[in-house]
Amino acid sequence: MSVERNVEVDSCGVPRREHRRIYIASAAFIALTFFSLALLGREAPGIPLRVVLAVLPPLAFAVLLAVMARAIARSDELQRQIQLEALGFAYPAALVLAALFGFLQREGLVPHALRDLRDVWLFLAWPYFIGLYVARRKYR
Amino acid sequence: MKNRVRELRTERGWSQEQLAARLNVSRQTVNAVEREKYDPSLPLAFKIAQAFGRPIEEIFFPDGAHVPARGAGRSLLPR
């Protein structure tokens, strides 16, 4: 029989004791993003340094996501079920949204939804939050 | 799945928070189980049974089964 290890969760179902890790990872991601953008915009560093500066923010973002995945893994079984349902909705919904905007954009019926690839997360984040809201209401 | 978790908890005078702490789950999970909106996993169902000191079949019942009144004999027969 597995042992559940967490007790107190916040309104998002994340164990409160995981908050500190999430805050640190978030701060590191934000700091590294500003640091990279500042250096990349100020001067024209060599290609190796530009690669490093460009890769730093996504790496920090990956660490932040790993910390959040750890927090979810340590949540209790209902919170994990809610996250699964939210993500189960978000992924196909993001694909449908991307296809919808793609076709409409191709016909010139909507302005370009994405300025560049960095905006892709917008398609992924909104369906996740909608899925999370619906799943949490379901078990309220 | 039907259950008698709320009945057994209130019999003991425990709050949802207190039961959640005993089970190491969130209060939301206890609430969802009590309201029969969420069916717990088998390990959690066993922990609930252990917390109440009752066999699991006296707490959880399949859909359509008759849930006996407090103190009555237990039956899994459909109505």
Backbone of each chain as ProteinMPNN parsed JSONL, in Angstrom:
{"seq_chain_A": "MSVERNVEVDSCGVPRREHRRIYIASAAFIALTFFSLALLGREAPGIPLRVVLAVLPPLAFAVLLAVMARAIARSDELQRQIQLEALGFAYPAALVLAALFGFLQREGLVPHALRDLRDVWLFLAWPYFIGLYVARRKYR", "coords_chain_A": {"N_chain_A": [[0.855, -1.19, 0.0], [0.628, 2.157, -0.937], [2.074, 5.113, 0.498], [0.651, 8.128, 1.318], [2.06, 11.334, 1.368], [1.627, 14.009, 1.775], [-0.194, 16.693, 3.352], [-1.384, 19.292, 3.68], [-2.673, 21.348, 1.201], [-2.495, 23.958, -1.263], [-4.748, 26.356, -2.858], [-4.466, 25.564, -5.432], [-3.93, 22.943, -5.301], [-1.346, 22.273, -4.722], [1.161, 21.005, -2.593], [1.866, 22.811, 0.362], [4.412, 22.833, 1.413], [6.017, 22.59, -0.766], [6.099, 25.005, -1.873], [8.29, 26.762, -1.485], [10.375, 25.779, -3.095], [9.201, 26.147, -5.593], [8.921, 28.938, -5.655], [11.643, 29.715, -5.64], [12.583, 28.516, -8.028], [10.963, 29.856, -9.859], [11.78, 32.508, -9.478], [14.437, 32.272, -10.307], [14.076, 31.626, -12.985], [12.82, 33.966, -13.973], [14.791, 35.891, -13.391], [16.982, 34.946, -14.912], [15.886, 35.121, -17.455], [15.535, 37.917, -17.817], [18.187, 38.668, -17.521], [19.436, 37.362, -19.72], [18.061, 38.532, -21.896], [18.78, 41.186, -21.548], [21.568, 41.145, -21.935], [21.728, 40.095, -24.513], [20.495, 42.089, -25.951], [22.012, 44.322, -25.564], [24.648, 44.304, -26.611], [26.606, 42.833, -29.233], [27.255, 39.832, -28.795], [29.547, 37.055, -29.314], [28.814, 34.111, -31.316], [28.869, 31.619, -29.779], [28.4, 32.576, -27.13], [25.938, 33.807, -27.493], [24.362, 31.609, -28.035], [24.467, 30.304, -25.573], [23.261, 32.24, -23.928], [20.747, 32.328, -25.079], [19.798, 29.812, -24.551], [19.697, 29.604, -21.817], [17.269, 30.767, -20.477], [15.109, 28.966, -21.403], [16.122, 26.597, -20.278], [16.024, 27.173, -17.55], [13.294, 27.411, -17.367], [12.546, 24.794, -17.892], [13.531, 23.585, -15.598], [11.879, 24.822, -13.719], [9.397, 23.74, -14.485], [9.917, 21.068, -13.911], [10.158, 21.188, -11.148], [7.555, 21.904, -10.518], [6.234, 19.644, -11.462], [7.205, 17.806, -9.651], [6.013, 18.746, -7.327], [3.326, 18.254, -7.925], [3.413, 15.492, -8.125], [3.759, 14.867, -5.481], [1.408, 15.579, -4.405], [-1.881, 14.711, -3.098], [-3.961, 11.873, -4.068], [-6.374, 12.753, -5.277], [-5.764, 15.352, -6.084], [-3.808, 14.81, -7.98], [-5.358, 13.457, -9.834], [-7.027, 15.541, -10.646], [-5.153, 17.226, -11.875], [-4.364, 15.546, -13.956], [-6.737, 15.345, -15.438], [-7.017, 18.02, -16.155], [-4.757, 18.432, -17.767], [-5.269, 16.498, -19.65], [-7.4, 17.62, -20.941], [-6.245, 20.006, -21.805], [-4.139, 19.492, -23.665], [-5.219, 18.249, -26.138], [-7.065, 20.331, -26.622], [-5.399, 22.506, -27.068], [-4.201, 21.701, -29.444], [-6.416, 21.709, -31.141], [-7.092, 24.434, -31.036], [-4.764, 25.545, -32.155], [-4.896, 24.465, -34.74], [-7.31, 25.583, -35.6], [-6.791, 28.394, -35.509], [-4.71, 28.374, -37.3], [-5.889, 27.629, -39.782], [-7.806, 29.683, -40.108], [-6.127, 31.868, -40.156], [-4.65, 31.339, -42.414], [-6.489, 31.822, -44.362], [-6.67, 34.461, -44.13], [-8.477, 35.466, -42.327], [-8.165, 36.035, -39.686], [-5.937, 38.055, -37.733], [-2.367, 37.536, -37.585], [-1.853, 35.166, -35.199], [0.303, 34.418, -33.678], [3.293, 36.003, -32.929], [5.898, 35.087, -32.857], [7.671, 31.949, -32.244], [7.933, 31.976, -29.497], [5.535, 32.632, -28.446], [3.946, 30.436, -28.401], [3.314, 29.204, -26.029], [1.074, 30.487, -25.128], [-1.082, 29.263, -26.388], [-1.001, 26.867, -25.089], [-1.197, 27.365, -22.355], [-3.707, 28.605, -21.673], [-5.814, 26.666, -22.276], [-5.042, 24.77, -20.348], [-5.486, 26.07, -17.884], [-8.225, 26.448, -18.062], [-9.077, 23.775, -18.151], [-8.155, 22.974, -15.636], [-9.752, 24.514, -13.957], [-12.327, 23.487, -14.566], [-12.008, 20.78, -13.831], [-11.459, 21.005, -11.102], [-13.815, 22.09, -10.156], [-15.508, 19.985, -10.654], [-14.963, 18.118, -8.638], [-15.594, 19.428, -6.364]], "CA_chain_A": [[0.0, 0.0, 0.0], [1.469, 3.347, -0.992], [1.872, 6.048, 1.601], [0.506, 9.528, 0.918], [2.983, 12.05, 2.239], [1.312, 15.415, 1.991], [-1.446, 16.94, 4.054], [-1.988, 20.584, 3.396], [-2.431, 21.81, -0.166], [-3.027, 25.293, -1.503], [-5.965, 26.344, -3.671], [-4.152, 24.917, -6.71], [-3.638, 21.541, -5.058], [0.092, 22.067, -4.545], [1.508, 20.971, -1.179], [2.452, 24.094, 0.771], [5.849, 22.72, 1.679], [6.726, 22.666, -2.048], [6.05, 26.39, -2.351], [9.601, 27.409, -1.47], [11.089, 25.35, -4.307], [8.567, 26.773, -6.748], [9.297, 30.36, -5.638], [13.057, 29.844, -6.024], [12.706, 28.194, -9.453], [10.318, 30.945, -10.602], [12.664, 33.684, -9.408], [15.607, 31.996, -11.136], [13.644, 31.721, -14.384], [12.597, 35.384, -14.308], [16.084, 36.588, -13.363], [17.791, 34.516, -16.056], [15.273, 35.65, -18.678], [15.904, 39.336, -17.928], [19.646, 38.713, -17.699], [19.737, 36.981, -21.106], [17.531, 39.543, -22.821], [19.572, 42.413, -21.39], [22.875, 40.97, -22.568], [21.56, 39.889, -25.955], [20.076, 43.33, -26.592], [22.951, 45.429, -25.336], [25.797, 44.254, -27.507], [26.543, 41.712, -30.168], [28.245, 38.841, -28.371], [29.843, 36.007, -30.279], [27.774, 33.082, -31.458], [28.777, 30.688, -28.631], [27.769, 33.233, -25.986], [24.523, 34.008, -27.831], [23.683, 30.315, -27.853], [24.332, 30.076, -24.123], [22.27, 33.186, -23.398], [19.42, 31.963, -25.601], [19.382, 28.52, -23.987], [19.528, 29.716, -20.36], [15.876, 30.876, -20.01], [14.353, 27.708, -21.534], [16.62, 25.618, -19.302], [15.447, 27.538, -16.244], [11.864, 27.099, -17.46], [12.443, 23.338, -17.758], [13.725, 23.29, -14.172], [10.646, 25.247, -13.033], [8.356, 22.739, -14.766], [10.272, 19.849, -13.179], [9.817, 21.443, -9.737], [6.094, 21.844, -10.419], [5.854, 18.237, -11.629], [7.515, 17.158, -8.369], [4.972, 19.154, -6.373], [2.098, 17.525, -8.275], [3.632, 14.079, -7.782], [3.652, 14.733, -4.027], [0.049, 15.898, -3.99], [-2.626, 13.482, -2.847], [-4.434, 11.236, -5.301], [-7.404, 13.554, -5.948], [-5.099, 16.472, -6.757], [-3.162, 14.264, -9.185], [-6.443, 13.178, -10.778], [-7.449, 16.837, -11.184], [-4.112, 17.675, -12.816], [-4.424, 14.673, -15.13], [-7.898, 15.739, -16.234], [-6.73, 19.348, -16.717], [-3.806, 18.267, -18.872], [-5.96, 15.701, -20.672], [-8.202, 18.559, -21.712], [-5.431, 21.091, -22.362], [-3.317, 19.123, -24.819], [-6.02, 18.244, -27.371], [-7.669, 21.653, -26.855], [-4.359, 23.352, -27.659], [-4.047, 21.272, -30.835], [-7.588, 22.204, -31.881], [-6.936, 25.893, -31.143], [-3.694, 25.835, -33.109], [-5.412, 24.156, -36.079], [-8.343, 26.578, -35.896], [-6.156, 29.672, -35.85], [-3.907, 28.157, -38.504], [-6.742, 27.672, -40.977], [-8.377, 31.027, -40.235], [-5.023, 32.761, -40.508], [-4.273, 31.025, -43.798], [-7.471, 32.469, -45.23], [-6.627, 35.903, -43.867], [-9.678, 35.849, -41.57], [-7.735, 36.554, -38.381], [-4.547, 38.505, -37.797], [-1.427, 36.509, -37.154], [-2.054, 34.938, -33.767], [1.6, 34.305, -33.026], [4.354, 36.819, -33.51], [6.955, 34.105, -33.085], [7.48, 30.686, -31.525], [7.9, 32.17, -28.042], [4.147, 32.844, -28.02], [3.214, 29.169, -28.461], [2.827, 28.834, -24.689], [-0.271, 31.039, -24.931], [-2.031, 28.235, -26.815], [-0.954, 25.749, -24.153], [-1.513, 27.753, -20.977], [-5.127, 28.879, -21.435], [-6.603, 25.425, -22.131], [-4.704, 24.105, -19.092], [-6.177, 26.724, -16.775], [-9.661, 26.134, -18.202], [-9.22, 22.373, -17.731], [-7.952, 22.91, -14.191], [-10.956, 25.096, -13.333], [-13.441, 22.539, -14.735], [-11.738, 19.565, -13.048], [-11.573, 21.313, -9.667], [-15.258, 22.251, -9.868], [-16.132, 18.656, -10.709], [-14.77, 17.382, -7.384], [-15.844, 20.322, -5.217]], "C_chain_A": [[0.892, 1.241, 0.0], [1.128, 4.276, 0.163], [1.77, 7.461, 1.04], [1.32, 10.365, 1.89], [2.581, 13.488, 2.522], [-0.014, 15.561, 2.715], [-2.085, 18.206, 3.527], [-1.637, 21.026, 1.978], [-3.018, 23.209, -0.315], [-4.231, 25.198, -2.427], [-5.73, 25.709, -5.035], [-3.783, 23.449, -6.515], [-2.167, 21.239, -4.883], [0.4, 22.026, -3.047], [2.246, 22.254, -0.774], [3.955, 23.996, 0.991], [6.672, 22.749, 0.389], [6.803, 24.104, -2.558], [7.432, 27.015, -2.476], [10.396, 27.048, -2.726], [10.527, 26.045, -5.536], [8.94, 28.26, -6.813], [10.732, 30.545, -6.124], [13.223, 29.587, -7.52], [12.084, 29.293, -10.313], [11.218, 32.178, -10.641], [13.878, 33.491, -10.3], [15.253, 32.127, -12.615], [13.487, 33.183, -14.802], [13.935, 36.127, -14.376], [16.926, 36.229, -14.585], [17.227, 35.044, -17.372], [15.667, 37.121, -18.874], [17.397, 39.484, -18.189], [20.004, 38.42, -19.161], [19.282, 38.058, -22.08], [18.365, 40.818, -22.756], [20.905, 42.278, -22.116], [22.759, 40.812, -24.084], [21.194, 41.2, -26.655], [21.121, 44.425, -26.526], [24.084, 45.437, -26.344], [25.639, 43.063, -28.441], [27.6, 40.696, -29.78], [28.48, 37.797, -29.461], [28.778, 34.921, -30.26], [27.731, 32.116, -30.273], [28.067, 31.311, -27.424], [26.286, 33.469, -26.254], [23.733, 32.715, -27.651], [23.438, 30.053, -26.364], [23.241, 30.964, -23.546], [20.853, 32.834, -23.857], [18.883, 30.692, -24.951], [19.084, 28.623, -22.484], [18.067, 29.836, -19.915], [15.047, 29.605, -20.22], [14.816, 26.631, -20.562], [16.025, 25.893, -17.921], [13.951, 27.227, -16.222], [11.647, 25.593, -17.293], [12.6, 22.928, -16.295], [12.465, 23.649, -13.384], [9.531, 24.216, -13.255], [8.632, 21.434, -14.013], [9.915, 20.0, -11.696], [8.304, 21.357, -9.551], [5.599, 20.411, -10.576], [6.109, 17.461, -10.338], [6.434, 17.482, -7.333], [3.666, 18.4, -6.65], [2.232, 16.053, -7.886], [3.487, 13.841, -6.286], [2.293, 15.163, -3.498], [-0.694, 14.594, -3.697], [-3.328, 13.026, -4.129], [-5.514, 12.042, -6.012], [-6.759, 14.714, -6.7], [-4.399, 15.991, -8.02], [-4.206, 13.956, -10.252], [-6.907, 14.473, -11.451], [-6.427, 17.341, -12.206], [-4.146, 16.851, -14.092], [-5.582, 15.08, -16.036], [-7.667, 17.098, -16.883], [-5.802, 19.224, -17.914], [-4.42, 17.455, -20.005], [-6.882, 16.548, -21.526], [-7.301, 19.532, -22.479], [-4.698, 20.685, -23.642], [-4.145, 19.042, -26.096], [-6.657, 19.598, -27.661], [-6.656, 22.595, -27.494], [-4.148, 22.988, -29.129], [-5.198, 21.805, -31.689], [-7.48, 23.719, -32.089], [-5.891, 26.259, -32.191], [-4.172, 25.579, -34.536], [-6.43, 25.202, -36.514], [-7.724, 27.906, -36.326], [-5.323, 29.536, -37.123], [-4.73, 28.285, -39.769], [-7.328, 29.069, -41.187], [-7.313, 32.029, -40.689], [-4.631, 32.585, -41.965], [-5.214, 31.712, -44.775], [-7.526, 33.977, -44.998], [-7.812, 36.39, -43.053], [-9.352, 36.335, -40.156], [-6.305, 37.073, -38.544], [-3.63, 37.4, -37.294], [-1.485, 36.357, -35.636], [-0.711, 34.921, -33.028], [2.61, 35.202, -33.728], [5.571, 35.937, -33.782], [6.738, 32.9, -32.173], [7.424, 30.864, -30.005], [6.468, 32.342, -27.531], [3.325, 31.552, -28.009], [2.602, 28.811, -27.106], [1.434, 29.386, -24.415], [-1.342, 30.013, -25.316], [-2.119, 27.105, -25.798], [-1.463, 26.134, -22.765], [-3.019, 27.912, -20.76], [-5.973, 27.613, -21.349], [-6.301, 24.695, -20.822], [-5.47, 24.738, -17.934], [-7.689, 26.495, -16.851], [-9.918, 24.705, -17.724], [-9.086, 22.218, -16.235], [-9.194, 23.426, -13.462], [-12.112, 24.091, -13.389], [-13.231, 21.307, -13.853], [-11.897, 19.837, -11.554], [-13.032, 21.492, -9.268], [-15.952, 20.896, -9.777], [-16.058, 17.942, -9.358], [-15.039, 18.235, -6.146], [-17.003, 19.797, -4.376]], "O_chain_A": [[1.795, 1.366, 0.827], [0.035, 4.223, 0.725], [2.685, 7.938, 0.369], [1.278, 10.136, 3.099], [3.138, 14.12, 3.42], [-0.851, 14.659, 2.692], [-3.194, 18.185, 2.993], [-0.466, 21.074, 1.599], [-3.928, 23.592, 0.42], [-4.688, 24.101, -2.748], [-6.686, 25.352, -5.725], [-3.368, 22.784, -7.464], [-1.769, 20.074, -4.893], [-0.042, 22.901, -2.303], [3.138, 22.718, -1.484], [4.684, 24.965, 0.779], [7.89, 22.915, 0.44], [7.481, 24.388, -3.545], [7.72, 27.712, -3.448], [11.015, 27.914, -3.345], [11.274, 26.481, -6.412], [9.239, 28.782, -7.888], [11.004, 31.434, -6.93], [13.914, 30.338, -8.208], [12.614, 29.627, -11.373], [11.396, 32.806, -11.684], [14.311, 34.426, -10.974], [16.029, 32.67, -13.402], [13.967, 33.585, -15.862], [14.178, 36.896, -15.305], [17.514, 37.106, -15.218], [17.977, 35.375, -18.291], [16.081, 37.518, -19.963], [17.818, 40.326, -18.983], [20.787, 39.151, -19.767], [20.026, 38.449, -22.979], [18.626, 41.452, -23.778], [21.323, 43.19, -22.829], [23.585, 41.326, -24.838], [21.543, 41.4, -27.818], [21.115, 45.348, -27.34], [24.433, 46.492, -26.873], [24.62, 42.373, -28.411], [28.696, 40.678, -30.34], [27.701, 37.682, -30.407], [27.967, 34.821, -29.34], [26.639, 31.812, -29.793], [27.242, 30.666, -26.777], [25.465, 33.346, -25.345], [22.595, 32.721, -27.181], [22.352, 29.638, -25.959], [22.4, 30.507, -22.773], [19.886, 33.018, -23.118], [17.673, 30.514, -24.815], [18.315, 27.828, -21.944], [17.647, 29.074, -19.044], [14.34, 29.193, -19.301], [14.007, 25.841, -20.076], [15.585, 24.981, -17.221], [13.407, 26.83, -15.192], [10.695, 25.163, -16.642], [11.898, 22.041, -15.81], [12.031, 22.902, -12.506], [8.811, 23.864, -12.32], [7.707, 20.775, -13.538], [9.43, 19.059, -11.068], [7.824, 20.811, -8.558], [4.653, 20.003, -9.902], [5.337, 16.575, -9.972], [6.0, 16.618, -6.571], [2.986, 17.963, -5.722], [1.287, 15.445, -7.383], [3.132, 12.741, -5.864], [2.047, 15.12, -2.292], [-0.203, 13.509, -4.006], [-3.288, 13.717, -5.147], [-5.573, 12.022, -7.242], [-7.157, 15.027, -7.822], [-4.397, 16.695, -9.029], [-3.964, 14.171, -11.44], [-7.149, 14.508, -12.658], [-6.798, 17.825, -13.275], [-3.977, 17.389, -15.187], [-5.428, 15.151, -17.255], [-8.069, 17.316, -18.026], [-6.035, 19.84, -18.954], [-4.131, 17.694, -21.177], [-7.12, 16.238, -22.694], [-7.553, 19.843, -23.644], [-4.645, 21.46, -24.598], [-3.804, 19.713, -27.07], [-6.78, 19.982, -28.824], [-7.01, 23.394, -28.361], [-3.94, 23.869, -29.964], [-4.992, 22.286, -32.803], [-7.745, 24.223, -33.181], [-6.096, 27.158, -33.006], [-3.894, 26.369, -35.438], [-6.415, 25.654, -37.659], [-8.079, 28.468, -37.362], [-5.242, 30.467, -37.924], [-4.329, 28.961, -40.717], [-7.344, 29.578, -42.308], [-7.578, 32.917, -41.5], [-4.32, 33.552, -42.662], [-4.813, 32.129, -45.862], [-8.337, 34.678, -45.603], [-8.133, 37.579, -43.071], [-10.182, 36.976, -39.511], [-5.555, 36.588, -39.392], [-4.076, 36.448, -36.654], [-1.202, 37.296, -34.892], [-0.62, 35.364, -31.883], [2.761, 35.164, -34.949], [6.197, 36.046, -34.837], [5.759, 32.834, -31.43], [6.919, 29.989, -29.302], [6.213, 32.214, -26.334], [2.148, 31.566, -27.65], [1.533, 28.205, -27.03], [0.695, 28.848, -23.59], [-2.376, 29.906, -24.656], [-3.16, 26.463, -25.654], [-2.088, 25.323, -22.081], [-3.554, 27.41, -19.772], [-6.782, 27.491, -20.429], [-7.19, 24.071, -20.244], [-6.037, 24.031, -17.101], [-8.352, 26.365, -15.822], [-10.867, 24.457, -16.98], [-9.807, 21.431, -15.62], [-9.629, 22.841, -12.47], [-12.793, 23.866, -12.389], [-14.168, 20.842, -13.203], [-12.413, 18.994, -10.821], [-13.438, 21.095, -8.176], [-16.845, 20.681, -8.958], [-16.994, 17.237, -8.979], [-14.75, 17.823, -5.023], [-17.363, 20.41, -3.37]]}, "seq_chain_B": "MKNRVRELRTERGWSQEQLAARLNVSRQTVNAVEREKYDPSLPLAFKIAQAFGRPIEEIFFPDGAHVPARGAGRSLLPR", "coords_chain_B": {"N_chain_B": [[-19.876, 4.862, -6.655], [-21.079, 4.182, -3.401], [-20.807, 5.463, -0.014], [-20.13, 5.45, 3.566], [-18.681, 7.385, 4.789], [-18.972, 10.076, 5.705], [-20.926, 9.728, 7.681], [-19.641, 7.993, 9.506], [-17.495, 9.581, 10.219], [-18.692, 11.819, 11.451], [-19.908, 10.536, 13.562], [-17.752, 10.065, 15.182], [-17.049, 12.56, 15.863], [-15.195, 13.969, 14.403], [-13.639, 16.503, 12.444], [-13.591, 17.382, 8.921], [-11.021, 18.19, 8.312], [-9.57, 16.983, 10.355], [-9.92, 14.256, 9.811], [-8.729, 14.216, 7.307], [-6.088, 14.795, 7.998], [-5.449, 12.476, 9.42], [-5.487, 10.675, 7.356], [-3.58, 11.625, 5.703], [-4.202, 13.199, 3.46], [-5.702, 15.814, 1.396], [-8.166, 18.176, 2.665], [-10.066, 18.666, 0.745], [-10.1, 16.294, -0.661], [-11.216, 14.497, 1.189], [-13.74, 15.672, 1.418], [-14.685, 15.378, -1.244], [-14.809, 12.598, -1.417], [-16.696, 12.027, 0.576], [-18.944, 13.276, -0.506], [-19.359, 11.641, -2.565], [-18.333, 12.174, -5.03], [-15.907, 11.486, -5.825], [-14.229, 8.503, -6.215], [-12.251, 6.783, -4.013], [-8.865, 5.498, -4.3], [-7.916, 2.006, -4.023], [-5.84, 1.647, -2.033], [-6.238, 4.047, -0.519], [-8.877, 3.698, 0.292], [-8.555, 1.519, 1.984], [-7.02, 2.738, 3.95], [-8.884, 4.519, 4.959], [-10.744, 2.726, 5.989], [-9.162, 1.602, 7.958], [-8.721, 3.813, 9.584], [-11.251, 4.18, 10.664], [-11.578, 1.814, 11.889], [-13.067, -0.279, 10.835], [-14.259, -2.945, 8.674], [-13.606, -2.762, 5.171], [-15.789, -3.282, 3.533], [-17.901, -2.477, 5.011], [-18.002, 0.156, 4.756], [-17.791, 1.097, 2.13], [-19.83, 0.802, -0.762], [-21.164, -0.785, -3.665], [-22.542, 0.958, -6.56], [-26.059, 1.202, -6.562], [-26.397, -0.596, -4.572], [-27.931, -1.367, -1.425], [-27.61, 0.916, 1.1], [-27.277, 0.433, 4.373], [-29.086, 1.673, 7.233], [-27.769, 3.547, 10.046], [-26.107, 1.434, 12.285], [-27.576, -0.769, 11.553], [-27.777, -4.103, 10.065], [-25.432, -4.985, 7.529], [-25.734, -4.899, 3.982], [-25.105, -6.0, 0.722], [-26.821, -6.378, -1.236], [-28.628, -5.551, -4.219], [-31.173, -3.011, -4.429]], "CA_chain_B": [[-19.766, 4.064, -5.432], [-21.626, 4.852, -2.212], [-19.998, 5.222, 1.181], [-20.64, 5.959, 4.854], [-17.56, 8.101, 5.399], [-19.442, 11.229, 6.481], [-21.625, 9.226, 8.868], [-18.666, 7.47, 10.469], [-16.67, 10.692, 10.705], [-19.456, 12.644, 12.41], [-20.089, 9.706, 14.764], [-16.553, 10.2, 16.03], [-16.847, 13.972, 16.174], [-14.015, 14.483, 13.699], [-13.869, 17.417, 11.32], [-12.975, 16.884, 7.676], [-9.586, 18.447, 8.421], [-8.965, 15.971, 11.239], [-9.848, 12.986, 9.077], [-7.724, 14.394, 6.243], [-4.764, 14.683, 8.62], [-5.229, 11.061, 9.736], [-5.295, 9.931, 6.112], [-2.536, 12.298, 4.931], [-4.718, 13.731, 2.189], [-6.247, 17.154, 1.575], [-9.573, 18.233, 3.09], [-10.866, 18.595, -0.477], [-10.241, 14.877, -1.014], [-12.21, 13.933, 2.112], [-15.04, 16.227, 1.023], [-15.1, 14.765, -2.513], [-15.17, 11.202, -1.123], [-17.963, 12.043, 1.322], [-20.028, 13.663, -1.415], [-19.401, 10.575, -3.586], [-17.918, 12.707, -6.326], [-14.619, 10.876, -6.132], [-14.031, 7.17, -5.643], [-10.835, 6.687, -3.627], [-8.121, 4.313, -4.733], [-7.999, 0.915, -3.044], [-5.014, 1.941, -0.849], [-6.86, 5.072, 0.326], [-10.064, 3.091, 0.896], [-8.085, 0.708, 3.12], [-6.612, 3.658, 5.021], [-10.125, 5.03, 5.554], [-11.286, 1.631, 6.806], [-8.281, 1.472, 9.129], [-8.958, 4.974, 10.461], [-12.528, 3.985, 11.358], [-11.572, 0.512, 12.558], [-14.155, -1.087, 10.264], [-13.912, -3.586, 7.402], [-13.839, -1.879, 4.029], [-17.119, -3.529, 2.967], [-18.909, -1.793, 5.839], [-17.894, 1.603, 4.498], [-18.001, 1.361, 0.703], [-20.84, -0.057, -1.368], [-21.29, -0.535, -5.11], [-23.733, 1.703, -6.973], [-27.266, 0.389, -6.612], [-26.523, -1.41, -3.358], [-28.646, -0.734, -0.32], [-26.734, 1.357, 2.189], [-28.124, 0.289, 5.561], [-29.098, 2.771, 8.198], [-26.769, 3.446, 11.094], [-26.268, 0.367, 13.267], [-28.292, -1.922, 11.001], [-26.941, -5.078, 9.396], [-24.952, -4.495, 6.229], [-26.118, -5.744, 2.863], [-24.628, -5.551, -0.586], [-27.827, -6.759, -2.232], [-29.271, -4.41, -4.868], [-32.539, -2.758, -3.973]], "C_chain_B": [[-20.306, 4.871, -4.247], [-20.714, 4.584, -1.001], [-20.639, 5.851, 2.419], [-19.579, 6.787, 5.573], [-18.038, 9.27, 6.248], [-20.095, 10.778, 7.793], [-20.632, 8.759, 9.933], [-17.792, 8.583, 11.047], [-17.433, 11.502, 11.759], [-19.747, 11.864, 13.694], [-18.94, 9.891, 15.746], [-16.256, 11.652, 16.388], [-15.627, 14.576, 15.507], [-14.457, 15.497, 12.65], [-13.255, 16.794, 10.064], [-11.46, 17.073, 7.724], [-8.899, 17.374, 9.267], [-8.854, 14.621, 10.535], [-8.784, 13.071, 7.982], [-6.317, 14.229, 6.812], [-4.442, 13.227, 8.959], [-4.884, 10.258, 8.478], [-4.137, 10.473, 5.285], [-3.004, 12.67, 3.534], [-5.263, 15.128, 2.464], [-7.706, 17.079, 2.048], [-10.492, 18.115, 1.878], [-11.1, 17.136, -0.881], [-11.28, 14.211, -0.117], [-13.605, 14.39, 1.709], [-15.562, 15.55, -0.253], [-15.511, 13.304, -2.313], [-16.521, 11.161, -0.423], [-19.152, 12.361, 0.411], [-20.179, 12.692, -2.584], [-19.148, 11.126, -4.977], [-16.592, 12.094, -6.758], [-14.529, 9.533, -5.432], [-12.555, 7.012, -5.281], [-10.187, 5.439, -4.207], [-8.271, 3.233, -3.665], [-7.095, 1.177, -1.833], [-5.647, 2.99, 0.067], [-8.117, 4.522, 1.007], [-9.665, 2.233, 2.106], [-7.641, 1.593, 4.281], [-7.836, 4.233, 5.736], [-10.719, 3.969, 6.477], [-10.473, 1.468, 8.089], [-8.53, 2.613, 10.116], [-10.239, 4.794, 11.268], [-12.584, 2.653, 12.105], [-12.702, -0.392, 12.095], [-13.642, -1.816, 9.029], [-14.326, -2.687, 6.245], [-15.263, -2.047, 3.474], [-18.241, -2.945, 3.819], [-18.911, -0.287, 5.595], [-18.224, 1.934, 3.048], [-18.943, 0.324, 0.11], [-20.922, 0.224, -2.86], [-22.552, 0.266, -5.408], [-24.928, 0.758, -7.035], [-27.447, -0.477, -5.39], [-27.29, -0.628, -2.296], [-27.645, -0.365, 0.766], [-27.565, 1.353, 3.458], [-28.031, 1.496, 6.476], [-28.082, 2.498, 9.289], [-27.091, 2.31, 12.057], [-26.992, -0.862, 12.739], [-27.302, -2.892, 10.365], [-26.591, -4.588, 8.005], [-25.38, -5.454, 5.127], [-25.574, -5.152, 1.572], [-25.649, -5.874, -1.661], [-28.414, -5.514, -2.873], [-30.7, -4.259, -4.346], [-33.532, -3.444, -4.884]], "O_chain_B": [[-20.034, 6.063, -4.106], [-19.958, 3.613, -0.976], [-21.557, 6.666, 2.326], [-19.573, 6.882, 6.8], [-17.577, 9.451, 7.375], [-19.858, 11.35, 8.857], [-20.769, 9.089, 11.111], [-17.4, 8.536, 12.213], [-16.895, 11.828, 12.818], [-19.825, 12.445, 14.776], [-19.124, 9.876, 16.963], [-15.316, 11.934, 17.132], [-15.083, 15.573, 15.981], [-15.521, 15.359, 12.047], [-12.507, 15.818, 10.133], [-10.706, 16.228, 7.24], [-7.802, 16.917, 8.947], [-7.84, 13.931, 10.643], [-8.034, 12.121, 7.757], [-5.458, 13.604, 6.19], [-3.301, 12.789, 8.805], [-4.107, 9.304, 8.519], [-3.748, 9.868, 4.286], [-2.287, 12.477, 2.552], [-5.289, 15.58, 3.609], [-8.385, 16.069, 1.86], [-11.573, 17.532, 1.97], [-12.169, 16.788, -1.382], [-12.124, 13.453, -0.594], [-14.54, 13.59, 1.664], [-16.737, 15.192, -0.333], [-16.445, 12.824, -2.956], [-17.389, 10.364, -0.779], [-20.228, 11.779, 0.551], [-21.01, 12.889, -3.471], [-19.672, 10.621, -5.97], [-16.21, 12.18, -7.925], [-14.726, 9.431, -4.221], [-11.695, 7.098, -6.158], [-10.856, 4.466, -4.555], [-8.698, 3.509, -2.544], [-7.528, 0.956, -0.703], [-5.605, 2.849, 1.289], [-8.388, 4.843, 2.164], [-10.357, 2.225, 3.124], [-7.852, 1.256, 5.446], [-7.831, 4.411, 6.954], [-11.142, 4.265, 7.595], [-11.024, 1.229, 9.164], [-8.547, 2.405, 11.329], [-10.307, 5.206, 12.426], [-13.522, 2.396, 12.859], [-13.233, -1.18, 12.877], [-12.69, -1.359, 8.397], [-15.297, -1.938, 6.349], [-15.87, -1.084, 3.005], [-19.398, -2.922, 3.399], [-19.723, 0.446, 6.16], [-18.87, 2.945, 2.773], [-18.87, -0.863, 0.427], [-20.764, 1.372, -3.277], [-23.504, 0.264, -4.628], [-24.805, -0.369, -7.514], [-28.522, -1.039, -5.179], [-27.291, 0.603, -2.281], [-26.927, -1.219, 1.284], [-28.465, 2.18, 3.611], [-27.042, 2.229, 6.487], [-27.596, 1.377, 9.444], [-28.201, 2.226, 12.583], [-27.021, -1.894, 13.409], [-26.137, -2.554, 10.15], [-27.363, -3.862, 7.38], [-25.388, -6.67, 5.317], [-25.591, -3.936, 1.376], [-25.395, -5.676, -2.849], [-28.677, -4.528, -2.185], [-31.336, -5.212, -3.896], [-34.739, -3.349, -4.664]]}, "name": "protein", "num_of_chains": 2, "seq": "MSVERNVEVDSCGVPRREHRRIYIASAAFIALTFFSLALLGREAPGIPLRVVLAVLPPLAFAVLLAVMARAIARSDELQRQIQLEALGFAYPAALVLAALFGFLQREGLVPHALRDLRDVWLFLAWPYFIGLYVARRKYRMKNRVRELRTERGWSQEQLAARLNVSRQTVNAVEREKYDPSLPLAFKIAQAFGRPIEEIFFPDGAHVPARGAGRSLLPR"}
